[in-house]
C-alpha cells in the first residue's frame, strides 16, 4: 500500500515558534513501523520559507518574490537537514524531490517524475516532496502543497492521503471535529478560507483538494499532529475521514482533471451545477461569467456561485464566443455562434468534483 502524508508549514514548529522535533520523531517512529509492515510512504512537506526565516533569524516572512525565493532556498536545505537528522535515528533514509506545476502538464516529465519516485520507494527511501520554491513563480504566489499532495497521490496511485493540519480536522459550528464526511458538498458551509502564517493554505484549500481526491477514489484524513498514522490506518483517527466516492472518475476523466492545464474559468449557477452532476452538458444558460482567454478545445475550470471549484472540462467555444452567449438559450445561441449545437462543454469532456 502506498500512503501519502502531507505536512503543513505550521506543523514544523511548536506554539512557541521552535522546530518541533518531537512531532518529526513521532512521525519517523510511525513510518518505521509502517515500513516493517510493508507500507511505502511519501511525504509532501511545506516549510521551506518558515525554515529559511528561522535559519536567517528574520523577524517575519518576506513579502517580495525575490527575497521569498532566496529564503526558500536556504530553508529547503535546512528542512531536509531536519528530516535527515531525525529520520536517520530510526533507520530511515530520506530523499529530496522538488516538483513544479509543469510536471503535471507534460506527459514525459510526469512519467520521469513518477519513475524517479518509484525508484526511491523501491530502495526504501522516503521521498520528501516540496514545490521548488526557489525557481517557481506562480506556485510561490498562488500554489499550495495541498494540491501538490493530491497530484502526487494521483501520480503514485496512493491508497490514502493523510493531511496533518493545525486545525486537527474539519470543525463544525460548535468547534467540534467532524468525524466522517461522506459528501464534501454538504460540509462546504463549514469552510473558511483563512491562510496560515507561513503557508498558503487554510481549510478551504484542504477541503477543495479533498474534494478532488475522493472523486479520484482516494480517501483523505485531515487531522492534527497528536494523531498516529498507525491509529489512522486502523480507522481510529482523531480527525476527519473523507470517504472516497462510490462512483470515482473514469481514467480518462482523471487525466483530464489532473494533467490538463486550464486556460480560463467559467462560473456557473446552481441549476447548471445540478445538471452537470446528473451527467448533462454545460449550456450557456447556466453560465454566469467567464474569466481568462481560451480557444476551442482548451481546458477550463468550473466554479459555482460560491466560487468553489466544481469541475474541469474541454470547451467547444472560445472565451470570446462564450461571453457572447452567457445566459442565452437554444436557437439564440446557435444563431449567434452560427453552429448546430450549444453545449459549451459536452458531458463526455467534463470531470465533475
Secondary structure, DSSP 8 states (H G I E B T S, - for coil): -EEEEEE-GGGSB-TTSSB-HHHHHHHHHHHHHHHHTT-EEEEEE--HHHHHHHHTT-SS---SHHHHHHHHHHHHHHHHHHHHHHHHTTT-EEEEEEE-GGGGT-HHHHHHHHHHHHHHHHTTEEEEEEE-TTT-SHHHHH--HHHHHHHHHHHHT-SEEEEE-TT-S-B-TTS-B--EES-GGGGGGG------SS-S--HHHHHHHHHHHHHTT-EEEEE-TTS-HHHHHTT--SSEEE---TT---HHHHHHHHHS-EEEEEEE-HHHHHHHHTT--EEGGGEEEEEE---TT-EEEEE-TT--EEEEEE-SS-HHHHHHHTT--HHHHHHHHT-S--EEE-GGGEEE-
